[in-house]
Amino acid sequence: MTDVTVSPPVLELRDVSVCYRIRGRAVPVLSRVSLSLGKGEVYGLVGESGSGKSTVALAVQRVLPSNGYVSGGQALVNGRDVATLDRAALRQMRARDVAMVFQDPGRALNPSLTIGRQLAEVFEILGSAGGEALRRAEAMLERVRISAPARVMERYPHQLSGGMQQRVVIAMALAKDPSLLILDEPTTGLDATIEAEILDLVDTLRREFGASILFISHNLGAIAGLCDRVGVLYAGRLVEEGPVRPLFRAPRHPYTVGLLRCLPRPGLRKSLAPLDTIPGFPPAPGSITAGCVFAPRCGLADETCRTVDPPQVELGEGRVSRCHHHDRIGSLPHEVVRPLPTAPQPAEHAAGTPVLELASLSKTYGAAPYAVHALRDVSLRLMPGQTLGLVGESGSGKSTLAHALLGLIAPDAGGRMALDGATLAPEVRRRSPEQIKTLQIVFQNPDSALNRSHTVRRLIGRAVTRLGGLAGALREAQVTRLLEAVRLTARQLAARPRQLSGGMKQRVAVARAFAGNPRLVVCDEPTSALDVSVQAAILNLLADLQAERQVAYLLISHDLGVVRYLSDAIAVLYLGRLLEVGPAANVLDGPHHPYTEALLSAAPSVTGERSGRIRLTGAIPSGINPPSGCLFHTRCPRRFGPICETEEPPFVADAAGHAIRCHLPREKLGRSMAAMPA
């Protein structure tokens, strides 16, 4: 009889519990979490903020904060209990066995060192000499698909795009050939095409290196496209686990169902129905001591759920669920939401004075021969009560356009900006108080946008005073009205930002933007850092406020699901040039520009299907020396002749106002699969 040696899992958690000491009290943040990863497997971990995802990653590496500790269970890496390792063995494990890629590559890289120096340090720690370390560093950059790695080695982090920075961080993590790679939200904030490239890269490299991957993300589409199995965390409990596609196709826990329902679905627009949301908020750590942790937010909850902790139920085919009513998931009610206020139909938007009109807007940074053309002859119209979605990869000019509109940078001479028909001065200090309060912005990160030392009352009240000119009782009344408009209560008035959830902070930011009754609000990635449940609530809020007040939105986002749901019109920018603009349905369904087609195909889906993906070759060209002819021809998969390289295509609109800048005739341009006849 032959002995068969079975390798232990690369990562195994056995009933791991973690507590934090807060004001002398042990607060549980993880409760009896068990999971395992085999060699070469990708395991996804999903859940709302505060569910314990990052705590799992920290516990595996034994790098919990000083007030955190593992209160029960075992975490094993390659069969060794991390808690029993001495200092030398622990250092060896972190140096060779486990590597981690964080969410923000800009913060993970040292801004004062070149890329080559930083990557070479990894190989020096592993024992290579100076020259050999540099050679291995260059080879590793090539392995993560960075073109011209020798030139990249000489650059500093700020000289690279977000996607390039993330590739460098992945190269540093893989340099030691780890058996376990932990990815903590590695694609948050990246454009759809860059996100797809990073996921493809990770999938390819895990096959080359044979590494196991723990992939932490709130992006359910990214999880579906990359992972073999997925675990769903809620309030520190693993409530469901199984193979990713069957689980997302037919979830067996109410929380998983709620997360999937929150996603903007193809074909659903703001004018048709609000998005589903999960009622209530996640509980404070340790606040639920009996029953199911999800019971307070669950539409199926009964007395048993509130008093008896649900057991782990084996569902077959590697699937488990912690739910008393896992066999009744089909009867889970949708959250009762109030109907949307009546909004104008697209035809009504066509008449009247545009709230915003841009004519031949350009912006050039620097001077020849190093001039960067960030915007080129951009012309757009936006009507009251309408949302214009602005999409394009990093470096396309989206932020430059927003900054010019807000008066933070002055555009080149010759262009014109108009707000409600009146010319908008290029610099904010030259604009009238009425124009300043009429044009506001909601930023991507409320933590950076809100003064953490001020209360909610002061944050909103100050904006009411400065933009609305109100004081005393009138100011307090307006603060209360704004708070009610964003679905917050008077209980939040005395709170400071650190005491609020991410969704609440973004609601405060929205309330502040509406303090002066604006006509136009720039929404700069307003939901990219939020969980899908909070994202759905914020999108519903923006849609409600728009319908009630007829405010216009300029929506900047890389999430095409968000753009699809909220936008009436879409503009596609590339190297500062408009390649396509028109009604949202026309742009999304097609015919559309090859660049738009590639962006749409790169958007992740919870089905995990990636067969229709159009891969763009090469990097975005430099704005200092842009391509001749069509700006997109160096990456275009449908380039067909010399005319693409020598002549700029015309910007031709059809009867619906759908304009495309391409030499190909419309009948030969792509269409979305959803728009094609069966």
C-alpha positions in Angstrom: 0.0 0.0 0.0 1.4 3.4 -1.0 1.3 6.3 1.4 -0.1 9.5 0.0 1.1 12.7 1.5 -1.6 15.4 1.7 -0.3 18.9 1.9 -2.0 21.1 4.5 -4.0 24.1 3.3 -1.9 27.2 2.6 -4.2 29.2 4.9 -6.6 27.7 7.5 -8.7 29.5 10.1 -10.2 27.4 12.8 -12.9 29.1 14.8 -10.8 32.3 14.9 -12.2 35.1 17.2 -10.7 38.5 17.6 -11.4 41.2 20.2 -10.3 44.8 20.6 -9.9 46.4 24.1 -11.8 49.6 24.1 -12.1 51.6 27.3 -11.1 48.6 29.3 -13.8 46.4 27.7 -13.2 43.5 25.3 -15.2 44.1 22.2 -15.5 41.1 19.8 -15.0 41.9 16.1 -14.6 38.4 14.7 -16.5 35.4 16.1 -15.5 31.8 15.3 -14.5 32.3 11.7 -13.4 29.2 9.8 -12.1 29.0 6.3 -9.3 27.4 4.3 -7.4 28.0 1.0 -5.7 25.3 -1.0 -2.6 25.8 -3.1 -3.3 28.0 -6.1 -6.9 28.8 -5.0 -8.4 32.3 -4.9 -10.8 32.9 -2.0 -13.0 36.1 -1.9 -14.1 37.8 1.3 -17.0 40.2 1.0 -19.1 42.2 3.4 -19.9 45.8 4.4 -17.3 48.1 6.2 -16.9 46.9 9.7 -17.7 43.3 9.0 -14.2 42.2 9.9 -12.6 41.6 6.5 -9.4 43.5 7.1 -9.2 42.1 10.6 -9.0 38.6 9.1 -6.0 39.7 7.0 -4.2 41.3 10.1 -4.8 38.3 12.3 -3.3 36.0 9.7 -0.1 38.0 9.8 -0.2 38.7 13.5 -0.1 42.5 13.0 -3.3 43.5 14.8 -3.3 46.9 16.5 -1.9 47.0 20.0 -5.4 46.8 21.5 -6.3 43.8 19.4 -5.8 40.1 20.1 -6.9 36.7 19.0 -9.3 35.5 21.7 -9.9 32.1 20.4 -9.2 29.6 17.6 -6.1 29.1 15.4 -4.8 30.8 12.3 -2.4 28.4 10.4 -0.2 29.3 7.4 1.3 26.2 5.7 0.2 24.1 8.7 2.0 26.3 11.3 0.0 28.1 14.0 0.9 31.8 13.6 0.3 32.4 17.4 3.0 29.9 18.4 5.8 31.3 16.2 8.7 33.0 18.0 10.0 36.4 16.8 12.5 34.9 14.3 10.0 32.4 12.8 7.3 35.1 12.6 9.8 37.5 10.7 10.7 34.6 8.4 7.0 33.9 7.6 6.3 37.6 6.9 9.4 37.8 4.7 8.9 34.7 2.6 5.4 33.1 3.0 2.9 35.9 3.1 2.6 39.1 1.1 0.0 41.8 1.1 -1.2 44.3 -1.5 -3.1 47.3 0.0 -5.9 49.4 -1.4 -4.0 52.6 -2.2 -0.7 51.9 -4.0 0.3 55.5 -3.7 0.5 55.2 0.1 2.3 51.8 -0.1 5.2 53.3 -2.1 7.9 55.6 -0.8 7.5 58.9 -2.7 11.2 59.8 -2.2 12.7 56.6 -3.7 12.7 55.5 -7.3 10.7 52.4 -8.3 14.0 50.5 -9.0 15.4 51.3 -5.6 12.2 50.2 -3.8 11.9 47.0 -5.7 15.6 46.1 -5.5 15.4 46.4 -1.6 13.0 43.4 -1.6 15.6 41.3 -3.4 18.4 42.6 -1.2 16.4 41.5 1.9 16.1 38.1 0.3 19.9 37.9 -0.1 20.7 39.3 -3.6 23.7 41.7 -4.0 23.1 45.3 -5.4 23.6 44.6 -9.1 21.8 41.3 -9.1 19.0 42.8 -7.1 18.5 45.5 -9.7 18.5 42.9 -12.5 15.9 40.8 -10.7 13.8 43.9 -10.0 13.7 44.8 -13.8 12.8 41.2 -14.6 10.0 41.2 -12.1 8.5 44.5 -13.6 8.5 42.7 -17.0 6.7 39.8 -15.4 3.9 42.1 -14.3 3.5 43.3 -17.9 5.1 46.7 -17.5 6.5 47.9 -20.8 10.0 49.5 -20.8 10.8 48.4 -17.3 14.2 50.0 -17.3 12.7 53.4 -17.8 10.1 52.7 -15.1 12.8 51.8 -12.7 14.2 55.3 -12.9 10.8 57.0 -12.1 9.3 58.0 -8.8 5.8 56.8 -7.8 4.1 60.1 -8.6 5.2 59.8 -12.2 3.2 56.6 -12.7 -0.5 56.1 -13.2 -2.6 54.3 -10.5 -2.7 51.1 -12.6 1.1 51.2 -13.0 1.6 51.9 -9.3 -0.6 48.9 -8.4 1.5 46.7 -10.8 4.7 47.8 -9.0 3.2 46.9 -5.6 2.1 43.5 -6.9 5.6 43.0 -8.3 7.1 43.8 -4.8 4.6 41.4 -3.2 5.4 38.6 -5.6 9.2 39.1 -5.6 9.6 36.8 -2.6 7.4 34.1 -4.3 4.9 33.9 -1.4 2.7 30.9 -0.8 -0.1 33.3 0.3 -0.9 36.7 -1.3 -3.5 38.9 0.5 -5.2 41.5 -1.7 -7.1 44.2 0.3 -9.4 46.1 -2.1 -6.6 46.3 -4.8 -8.8 47.7 -7.5 -10.8 50.4 -5.6 -10.5 53.7 -7.4 -9.2 52.2 -10.7 -10.8 52.7 -14.0 -12.8 49.8 -15.5 -10.1 48.9 -18.1 -7.3 49.2 -15.5 -9.2 47.1 -13.0 -9.8 44.4 -15.6 -6.1 44.4 -16.5 -5.1 44.1 -12.9 -7.5 41.2 -12.3 -6.3 39.5 -15.5 -2.7 40.0 -14.3 -3.4 38.6 -10.8 -5.1 35.6 -12.4 -2.2 34.9 -14.7 0.5 35.4 -12.0 -1.2 33.1 -9.5 -1.0 30.4 -12.2 2.7 31.2 -12.8 3.6 31.4 -9.2 1.1 28.9 -7.8 0.3 31.3 -4.9 -3.0 31.1 -3.0 -4.9 34.4 -2.9 -7.1 35.9 -0.2 -9.0 38.6 -2.1 -10.8 41.2 0.1 -13.2 43.4 -1.8 -16.7 45.1 -1.8 -16.7 44.8 -5.6 -18.9 41.7 -6.2 -18.2 41.7 -9.9 -14.4 41.6 -9.3 -15.0 38.7 -6.8 -17.1 36.8 -9.4 -14.5 37.3 -12.1 -11.4 36.2 -10.1 -12.3 33.9 -7.2 -13.0 30.2 -6.9 -14.8 30.4 -3.6 -16.3 33.2 -1.6 -17.1 33.8 2.0 -19.7 36.4 3.2 -18.9 38.2 6.4 -21.4 40.1 8.5 -20.7 41.7 11.9 -17.7 39.4 12.4 -19.6 36.1 11.5 -19.1 34.1 8.3 -22.8 33.8 7.3 -22.4 32.0 3.9 -19.6 30.3 2.0 -19.3 28.3 -1.3 -18.2 28.3 -4.9 -18.5 31.8 -6.2 -20.8 31.4 -9.2 -23.4 29.1 -7.7 -23.5 31.2 -4.6 -24.0 34.5 -6.5 -26.5 32.8 -8.8 -28.6 31.4 -6.0 -27.6 32.8 -2.5 -28.9 31.0 0.6 -28.5 33.8 3.2 -30.7 37.0 3.4 -27.6 39.2 3.7 -26.0 37.9 0.5 -29.4 38.3 -1.3 -29.5 41.9 0.0 -26.0 42.7 -1.2 -26.7 41.4 -4.7 -30.0 43.2 -4.9 -28.3 46.6 -4.2 -26.3 46.4 -7.4 -27.6 48.6 -10.3 -28.9 46.0 -12.8 -28.7 46.4 -16.6 -31.9 48.1 -17.9 -32.8 49.7 -14.5 -32.7 53.5 -14.6 -33.4 56.1 -12.0 -36.6 57.0 -13.8 -38.0 53.5 -13.5 -37.5 52.5 -9.9 -35.2 53.1 -6.9 -32.4 50.6 -6.1 -33.0 48.0 -3.5 -31.2 48.7 -0.2 -30.6 46.8 3.0 -32.7 48.4 5.8 -31.0 49.7 8.9 -27.3 49.7 9.7 -24.7 47.1 10.7 -24.7 46.6 14.5 -21.9 47.9 16.7 -19.3 45.3 17.5 -20.5 43.1 20.4 -23.9 44.7 20.6 -25.8 41.5 19.6 -25.3 38.8 22.1 -28.2 36.4 21.3 -29.7 35.1 18.1 -28.6 35.8 14.5 -26.5 38.9 14.0 -28.5 39.8 10.9 -31.9 39.5 12.5 -32.5 43.2 13.1 -32.2 43.9 9.3 -33.7 40.7 8.0 -37.2 40.5 6.4 -37.5 36.8 7.3 -36.5 37.2 11.0 -38.8 35.7 13.7 -38.5 35.1 17.4 -36.2 32.1 16.8 -33.8 34.3 14.8 -33.7 36.8 17.6 -33.0 34.3 20.3 -31.2 31.3 18.8 -27.8 31.5 17.1 -28.3 29.8 13.7 -26.2 26.7 13.2 -23.9 26.2 10.1 -26.0 24.2 7.6 -24.3 22.1 5.0 -26.0 22.6 1.6 -23.9 20.3 -0.5 -21.3 21.0 -3.2 -19.1 22.8 -0.6 -21.8 25.4 0.3 -22.8 26.4 3.8 -25.2 28.9 5.3 -25.9 30.2 8.8 -29.6 30.9 8.5 -32.7 29.4 10.2 -34.7 30.0 7.0 -32.1 29.3 4.2 -34.8 27.3 2.4 -37.2 30.3 2.3 -34.8 32.7 0.7 -37.1 33.1 -2.3 -39.8 34.7 -0.1 -37.5 37.4 1.2 -39.4 40.6 0.7 -37.8 43.7 -1.0 -37.3 46.6 1.3 -40.3 48.9 1.1 -39.1 52.1 -0.4 -41.1 55.2 -1.2 -41.7 55.9 -4.9 -39.5 58.3 -6.7 -41.0 61.8 -7.2 -42.2 62.5 -10.7 -39.2 63.4 -12.8 -39.2 65.0 -16.3 -38.9 62.7 -19.2 -35.9 63.1 -21.6 -38.0 65.0 -24.1 -38.8 67.7 -21.6 -35.0 68.2 -21.0 -34.6 69.3 -24.6 -36.3 72.6 -24.3 -35.3 75.7 -22.4 -32.0 77.2 -21.3 -29.2 74.8 -20.4 -28.0 75.0 -16.8 -24.5 74.4 -18.2 -23.0 75.0 -21.6 -19.4 74.5 -22.5 -18.2 75.7 -25.9 -14.7 74.8 -27.3 -13.2 74.4 -23.8 -9.5 73.6 -23.8 -6.8 73.4 -21.2 -3.0 73.3 -21.7 -0.5 72.8 -18.9 3.1 74.1 -19.5 4.5 75.4 -22.7 6.0 74.0 -25.9 7.8 71.6 -26.3 6.5 70.2 -23.0 2.9 71.4 -23.2 0.3 68.9 -22.1 -3.1 69.2 -23.7 -5.4 68.1 -20.9 -8.6 69.2 -22.7 -9.2 69.7 -26.4 -12.1 71.7 -27.8 -14.8 70.2 -25.5 -18.4 71.3 -26.1 -21.3 70.0 -23.9 -24.8 71.0 -22.8 -26.5 70.0 -19.6 -30.2 70.7 -18.9 -31.9 71.3 -15.5 -32.8 68.0 -13.8 -30.5 66.1 -16.0 -27.4 64.0 -15.2 -24.4 63.9 -17.5 -22.1 61.0 -16.9 -18.4 61.7 -17.7 -16.4 58.5 -18.2 -12.8 57.7 -19.4 -9.6 56.3 -18.0 -7.2 58.1 -15.7 -5.6 60.9 -17.7 -8.5 61.4 -20.0 -9.3 64.9 -18.6 -12.3 64.3 -16.4 -10.9 66.0 -13.3 -9.4 68.8 -15.3 -12.9 69.5 -16.8 -14.4 69.5 -13.3 -11.7 71.8 -11.9 -12.2 74.2 -14.8 -15.9 74.2 -14.2 -15.5 74.9 -10.5 -13.0 77.8 -11.2 -10.1 76.1 -9.6 -8.0 76.3 -12.8 -8.4 78.7 -15.7 -9.0 77.2 -19.2 -7.3 78.4 -22.3 -8.5 81.5 -24.0 -11.1 81.1 -26.7 -13.5 78.7 -24.9 -16.7 79.6 -23.1 -18.5 78.4 -20.0 -22.1 79.5 -19.2 -24.3 78.8 -16.2 -28.0 79.3 -16.8 -27.1 81.3 -19.9 -24.7 83.7 -18.1 -21.0 83.6 -18.9 -19.0 81.8 -16.1 -15.7 83.6 -15.2 -12.7 81.3 -15.5 -11.6 81.9 -11.9 -13.8 81.4 -8.9 -12.7 84.7 -7.3 -14.2 86.6 -10.2 -17.6 84.8 -10.0 -20.7 86.3 -8.3 -21.9 84.9 -5.0 -24.9 83.6 -6.8 -22.8 81.6 -9.2 -20.7 80.2 -6.4 -23.6 78.9 -4.5 -25.3 77.6 -7.6 -22.4 75.4 -8.5 -21.3 72.9 -5.8 -19.4 69.6 -5.6 -19.6 66.2 -3.7 -16.2 64.7 -3.4 -15.2 61.0 -3.6 -13.9 60.7 0.0 -16.0 62.4 2.7 -13.2 61.8 5.3 -11.0 64.3 3.4 -13.9 66.6 2.5 -15.3 67.0 6.1 -13.4 68.8 8.9 -13.1 66.0 11.5 -13.1 68.5 14.4 -16.5 70.0 13.6 -19.9 68.6 14.4 -22.5 67.9 11.8 -24.5 71.0 12.9 -21.5 73.2 12.3 -20.5 71.5 9.0 -23.9 72.1 7.5 -24.7 75.3 9.3 -21.5 77.0 8.1 -22.4 76.2 4.5 -26.0 77.5 5.1 -24.5 80.8 6.5 -22.0 81.3 3.7 -24.0 80.2 0.8 -27.6 81.0 1.9 -26.9 84.0 4.1 -29.0 82.7 6.9 -28.3 83.1 10.7 -29.9 82.3 14.0 -33.3 80.5 14.0 -33.5 80.6 10.2 -30.2 78.9 9.8 -31.2 76.1 12.3 -34.4 75.6 10.5 -32.6 75.2 7.2 -30.0 72.8 8.7 -32.9 70.7 9.9 -34.6 70.7 6.5 -31.3 69.6 4.8 -30.8 66.9 7.4 -34.3 65.5 6.7 -33.7 65.8 2.9 -30.6 63.4 3.2 -32.5 61.0 5.5 -30.6 61.8 8.7 -32.1 62.8 12.0 -31.4 65.4 14.7 -29.5 62.7 16.7 -26.6 63.2 14.2 -26.3 67.0 14.7 -23.9 66.7 17.6 -21.8 63.9 16.1 -18.4 64.5 14.5 -17.4 62.7 11.3 -15.4 60.0 13.1 -18.6 58.9 14.9 -20.5 58.4 11.6 -20.5 55.5 9.1 -19.1 56.1 5.6 -22.7 56.4 4.2 -23.7 58.9 6.8 -20.6 61.0 6.2 -21.4 61.1 2.5 -25.0 62.1 3.3 -23.6 65.0 5.3 -21.4 66.0 2.4 -24.5 65.9 0.1 -26.4 68.1 2.6 -23.6 70.6 2.6 -23.5 70.8 -1.2 -27.3 71.5 -1.2 -27.0 74.3 1.4 -27.3 77.1 -1.2 -30.0 75.4 -3.3 -27.5 74.7 -6.2 -28.5 74.4 -9.8 -25.5 72.1 -10.7 -23.6 69.7 -8.5 -20.4 68.0 -9.6 -20.4 64.4 -8.2 -16.8 63.3 -8.3 -16.8 59.5 -7.7 -19.4 59.9 -4.9 -19.8 56.2 -4.3 -16.5 54.5 -5.3 -15.3 54.0 -1.8 -18.7 52.8 -0.4 -20.1 49.3 0.1 -22.8 48.3 -2.4 -25.6 48.7 0.2 -24.5 52.2 1.1 -23.9 53.0 -2.6 -27.5 52.1 -3.4 -28.8 54.3 -0.6 -26.7 57.3 -1.8 -27.7 56.8 -5.4 -31.4 56.7 -4.4 -30.8 59.9 -2.4 -29.2 61.7 -5.3 -32.1 60.6 -7.6 -34.7 61.8 -5.1 -33.1 65.2 -4.6 -32.7 65.7 -8.3 -36.3 64.9 -9.0 -37.5 67.1 -6.2 -35.3 70.1 -6.9 -34.5 69.8 -10.6 -30.8 70.1 -9.9 -28.4 68.9 -12.6 -25.5 66.6 -11.9 -22.1 66.2 -13.7 -21.3 62.6 -12.6 -17.7 61.5 -12.8 -17.3 57.8 -12.2 -15.4 54.7 -13.3 -18.3 52.5 -12.2 -20.3 52.0 -15.3 -23.2 50.5 -13.4 -23.5 53.7 -11.4 -23.3 55.8 -14.6 -25.9 53.5 -16.3 -28.4 54.0 -13.5 -28.1 57.7 -12.8 -27.2 59.3 -16.2 -29.5 60.8 -18.8 -26.6 61.5 -21.1 -23.0 60.2 -21.3 -19.8 61.8 -22.5 -16.7 59.7 -23.2 -13.3 61.5 -22.9 -9.9 60.2 -24.1 -6.7 62.3 -23.9 -8.9 65.4 -23.3 -10.9 64.8 -26.5 -14.6 63.9 -26.6 -14.9 60.6 -28.6 -18.6 60.1 -27.9 -21.5 62.0 -26.4 -25.3 61.4 -26.5 -28.4 60.1 -24.6 -27.4 57.4 -22.1 -29.4 54.7 -23.8 -28.0 55.4 -27.2 -24.4 55.4 -25.9 -24.8 52.3 -23.8 -26.7 50.2 -26.3 -24.8 51.3 -29.4 -23.6 51.8 -32.0 -20.7 53.2 -29.9 -17.1 54.2 -30.4 -14.5 51.4 -30.1 -13.2 53.0 -26.9 -16.6 53.1 -25.4 -17.1 49.5 -26.4 -13.9 48.5 -24.6 -14.9 50.4 -21.5 -18.3 48.7 -21.4 -16.8 45.2 -22.0 -14.3 45.7 -19.1 -17.0 46.4 -16.5 -17.1 43.4 -14.1 -20.3 41.4 -13.7 -21.5 39.2 -10.8 -22.0 36.4 -13.4 -18.2 36.2 -13.7 -18.5 36.0 -17.5 -15.4 37.6 -19.2 -15.6 36.1 -22.7 -16.7 39.4 -24.3 -13.9 41.4 -22.9 -12.1 43.7 -25.4 -8.5 44.1 -24.4 -6.7 47.4 -25.2 -3.0 47.0 -26.0 -0.4 49.5 -24.9 -0.5 52.3 -22.5 -2.4 55.6 -22.7 -0.2 57.9 -24.9 1.5 60.9 -23.4 -0.4 64.2 -23.5 2.9 65.9 -24.4 3.2 64.0 -27.7 -0.2 62.7 -28.6 -0.8 60.5 -31.6 -1.6 62.0 -35.0 -4.9 61.4 -36.7 -7.3 59.6 -34.4 -6.0 59.9 -30.8 -7.2 56.4 -30.1 -5.6 54.7 -33.1 -2.5 53.4 -31.2 -4.8 51.2 -28.9 -7.8 50.7 -31.1 -8.7 47.1 -31.8 -10.7 48.2 -34.9 -8.1 50.3 -36.6 -8.5 49.6 -40.3 -6.2 51.8 -42.4 -3.7 54.7 -42.8 -6.6 57.2 -42.5 -6.8 56.4 -38.7 -3.2 57.5 -38.3 -3.2 60.6 -40.5 -6.6 62.2 -40.3 -8.6 63.1 -37.2 -12.1 61.7 -37.6 -15.1 64.0 -37.8 -17.5 64.3 -34.8 -20.8 63.3 -36.4 -24.2 63.3 -34.6 -27.4 61.5 -35.6 -30.9 62.8 -35.2 -31.0 61.9 -31.5 -27.9 64.0 -30.8 -25.7 60.9 -30.4 -22.2 62.1 -31.7 -19.3 59.7 -32.4 -15.8 60.6 -33.5 -14.7 57.7 -35.7 -13.8 57.0 -39.3 -15.9 53.8 -39.3 -19.5 54.2 -40.5 -22.1 53.7 -37.8 -23.4 50.4 -39.3 -19.9 48.9 -38.6 -19.6 50.1 -35.1 -20.2 47.8 -32.1 -23.4 47.4 -30.1 -23.9 46.0 -26.7 -25.1 42.4 -26.5 -28.3 43.5 -24.6 -29.2 45.7 -27.6 -28.8 43.0 -30.2 -31.8 41.0 -31.5 -32.2 37.5 -30.2 
